[in-house]
Amino acid sequence: MIRQGTLSDAKEMAEIFNYYVATSTVIFSNRQLSAEEFADKIRDVVDRYPFFIAETESGEMAGYCYAHRWMPDPVYGRSWEVTIYLNHNFTGMGFGRQLLEAVIAGSRAMGAHTLVSCITAGNHPCERLHQACGFKHIGTFPEVGYKFDQYLDDALYQLILQ
């Protein structure tokens, strides 16, 4: 099931986020967030941008996806960035595609012109998901992240909506 996200989802979202902070290079962060810190992170997203939660039949959070402002300057106001993460127990089950498609449709309906997504280069499942939903690889920022004693590239993907 896909539903609208709320601030009350912050605790479970933080758990998903923190798993990847601790175990993976897919998040360029070494800092885990509390539920309160995560709520602060998404406060400007709620009711302002497309924000969706995927839940299993038992009500467990399978993942989340939302759009948010890409750059702070108003000239970028209709260019939004996509954030998507799945609970590691529920990858490969179609939740990611459902979430991303919902955010794309919501972004289009809310007047966004383009969506961008920064993906750790080599995160093939995430890259394939974005490509399947129409995103194009438009470039790579070499060695912009450093985690687990290695430099990492960020691949930039874009979908023009209008």
C-alpha positions as CSV (number, residue, x, y, z in Angstrom):
1,M,0.0,0.0,0.0
2,I,1.2,3.5,-0.8
3,R,0.0,6.3,1.4
4,Q,0.7,10.0,2.1
5,G,3.7,10.5,4.5
6,T,3.4,12.5,7.7
7,L,5.8,13.7,10.4
8,S,4.7,10.8,12.6
9,D,6.6,8.5,10.1
10,A,9.9,10.1,11.1
11,K,10.9,7.3,13.6
12,E,10.6,4.5,11.1
13,M,12.1,6.6,8.3
14,A,15.1,7.3,10.6
15,E,15.5,3.5,11.2
16,I,15.7,2.9,7.5
17,F,18.0,5.8,6.9
18,N,20.3,4.8,9.9
19,Y,20.6,1.2,8.6
20,Y,22.2,2.5,5.4
21,V,24.3,5.1,7.2
22,A,25.8,2.3,9.2
23,T,26.1,-0.4,6.6
24,S,26.3,1.1,3.1
25,T,27.7,3.8,0.8
26,V,24.2,4.6,-0.6
27,I,23.9,7.4,1.8
28,F,26.7,10.0,1.9
29,S,26.5,10.5,5.6
30,N,28.3,9.0,8.7
31,R,25.7,10.5,11.0
32,Q,22.7,8.6,12.3
33,L,19.6,10.7,13.0
34,S,17.2,10.4,15.9
35,A,13.4,10.4,15.2
36,E,13.3,14.1,16.2
37,E,16.2,15.0,13.9
38,F,14.6,13.1,11.0
39,A,11.3,14.9,11.7
40,D,13.2,18.2,11.4
41,K,14.7,17.0,8.1
42,I,11.3,16.3,6.5
43,R,9.3,19.1,8.2
44,D,9.5,21.3,5.0
45,V,8.5,18.4,2.8
46,V,5.2,17.5,4.5
47,D,2.2,19.1,2.8
48,R,4.5,21.0,0.4
49,Y,6.0,18.3,-1.8
50,P,4.9,14.8,-2.9
51,F,5.8,12.5,0.0
52,F,4.8,8.8,0.1
53,I,5.2,5.8,2.4
54,A,5.0,2.2,1.2
55,E,3.6,-0.3,3.8
56,T,3.4,-4.0,3.8
57,E,0.1,-5.8,4.4
58,S,1.1,-6.1,8.1
59,G,1.6,-2.3,8.3
60,E,5.4,-2.3,8.4
61,M,7.1,0.5,6.5
62,A,8.7,-0.9,3.4
63,G,10.1,2.4,2.2
64,Y,9.7,6.1,1.6
65,C,10.1,8.6,-1.2
66,Y,9.6,12.3,-1.4
67,A,10.5,15.3,-3.5
68,H,12.1,18.4,-2.0
69,R,13.8,21.6,-3.2
70,W,17.0,20.9,-5.1
71,M,18.7,24.2,-4.6
72,P,17.8,27.1,-2.3
73,D,17.8,29.9,-4.8
74,P,14.3,30.7,-6.2
75,V,15.5,30.3,-9.8
76,Y,15.6,26.5,-9.1
77,G,12.1,26.6,-7.5
78,R,10.6,24.1,-10.0
79,S,13.5,21.8,-10.0
80,W,13.1,19.2,-7.2
81,E,15.3,16.4,-5.9
82,V,14.0,12.9,-5.2
83,T,14.9,11.0,-2.1
84,I,14.0,7.3,-1.9
85,Y,15.0,4.5,0.5
86,L,13.6,1.1,1.0
87,N,13.7,-1.0,4.2
88,H,16.5,-3.5,3.4
89,N,14.1,-6.4,4.1
90,F,11.8,-5.3,1.3
91,T,14.0,-4.6,-1.7
92,G,13.2,-6.1,-5.1
93,M,9.4,-6.4,-4.3
94,G,8.2,-3.5,-6.4
95,F,7.8,-1.0,-3.6
96,G,10.5,1.3,-5.0
97,R,8.8,1.6,-8.4
98,Q,5.4,2.3,-6.8
99,L,6.9,5.0,-4.6
100,L,8.9,6.7,-7.4
101,E,6.0,6.6,-9.8
102,A,3.8,8.2,-7.1
103,V,6.3,11.0,-6.5
104,I,6.7,11.6,-10.2
105,A,3.0,11.9,-10.7
106,G,2.6,14.1,-7.6
107,S,5.5,16.3,-8.8
108,R,4.0,16.7,-12.2
109,A,0.6,17.6,-10.7
110,M,2.2,20.2,-8.3
111,G,4.0,22.0,-11.1
112,A,7.5,20.8,-10.9
113,H,9.4,21.1,-14.2
114,T,12.3,18.6,-13.5
115,L,13.3,16.0,-11.0
116,V,16.9,15.2,-10.2
117,S,18.3,12.3,-8.2
118,C,21.9,11.9,-6.9
119,I,22.7,8.2,-6.7
120,T,26.0,6.7,-5.5
121,A,27.6,5.5,-8.7
122,G,27.5,1.7,-8.8
123,N,24.2,1.5,-6.8
124,H,22.8,-0.5,-9.8
125,P,19.4,-1.3,-8.3
126,C,18.7,2.4,-7.7
127,E,20.1,3.4,-11.1
128,R,17.9,0.8,-12.9
129,L,14.8,1.9,-10.9
130,H,15.3,5.5,-12.0
131,Q,16.0,4.6,-15.6
132,A,12.9,2.4,-15.7
133,C,10.9,5.4,-14.5
134,G,12.3,7.6,-17.3
135,F,15.2,9.3,-15.6
136,K,18.3,9.8,-17.8
137,H,21.9,9.7,-16.5
138,I,23.2,13.2,-17.2
139,G,26.6,13.1,-15.5
140,T,28.8,11.9,-12.7
141,F,30.6,13.9,-9.9
142,P,33.8,11.9,-9.4
143,E,35.0,11.3,-5.8
144,V,32.7,13.7,-4.1
145,G,32.0,11.4,-1.1
146,Y,34.3,9.7,1.2
147,K,33.0,6.8,3.3
148,F,34.4,3.5,4.6
149,D,37.9,4.5,3.5
150,Q,37.0,5.1,-0.1
151,Y,36.1,7.9,-2.4
152,L,32.7,7.6,-4.0
153,D,31.2,9.1,-7.2
154,D,27.7,10.6,-7.3
155,A,25.7,9.8,-10.5
156,L,23.2,12.5,-11.4
157,Y,19.9,11.5,-13.0
158,Q,17.2,13.8,-14.3
159,L,13.6,13.5,-15.5
160,I,12.1,16.5,-17.3
161,L,8.4,16.4,-16.5
162,Q,7.0,19.1,-18.9
